[in-house]
Amino acid sequence: METLIVQPKTKEQLIALKAFIKAMKIDFKSEKESYDPAFVEKIEQGREDIKNGKGVKIAVKDLWK
């Protein structure tokens, strides 16, 4: 058989597609998009650094100064 990749643009489209596929009794699986593991590692490292007191904190009121 053939595999189709469908990319709905809205939540309503996603819901309609899932309903149609189920009504047609077609097997499908849903996968969330995942981030690049290197990117995720950098984000996690940044969070860990903040917990350990590393980094710079800027008050919200000072963001535009």
C-alpha positions in Angstrom: 0.0 0.0 0.0 0.9 3.7 0.1 1.5 6.0 3.0 -0.1 9.5 3.0 1.2 12.4 5.1 -1.6 14.8 5.7 -0.9 18.2 7.2 -4.0 20.0 8.4 -3.6 23.8 8.9 -6.2 24.2 11.7 -7.6 22.2 14.6 -10.9 22.0 12.8 -9.3 20.4 9.8 -7.5 17.8 12.0 -10.8 16.9 13.8 -12.6 16.5 10.4 -9.8 14.4 8.9 -9.7 12.1 12.0 -13.5 11.7 11.9 -13.5 10.9 8.2 -10.7 8.4 8.5 -12.4 6.7 11.4 -15.7 6.6 9.4 -13.9 4.9 6.5 -12.4 2.4 9.0 -8.9 3.2 7.9 -6.1 2.5 10.4 -4.0 5.5 11.2 -1.5 6.7 13.8 -0.9 10.2 15.0 2.6 11.6 15.8 3.4 14.9 17.3 6.2 16.8 15.6 9.4 16.5 17.6 12.2 18.9 18.0 15.8 18.3 17.0 17.4 16.4 20.0 20.4 18.8 20.0 18.0 21.8 20.3 16.1 20.1 23.2 19.4 19.4 24.9 20.4 23.1 24.7 17.0 24.1 26.2 17.3 21.6 29.0 20.9 22.7 29.7 19.7 26.3 29.9 16.9 25.4 32.3 19.4 23.6 34.5 21.8 26.6 34.4 19.0 28.9 35.6 18.2 26.5 38.5 21.9 26.6 39.5 22.0 30.4 39.5 23.9 30.8 36.2 22.6 33.2 33.6 21.2 36.7 33.6 17.8 37.6 34.9 16.1 40.7 33.4 13.0 42.2 35.0 10.0 42.4 32.7 9.8 46.1 33.2 13.4 46.5 32.0 13.1 44.5 28.8 12.5 47.6 26.6 15.2 49.8 28.2 
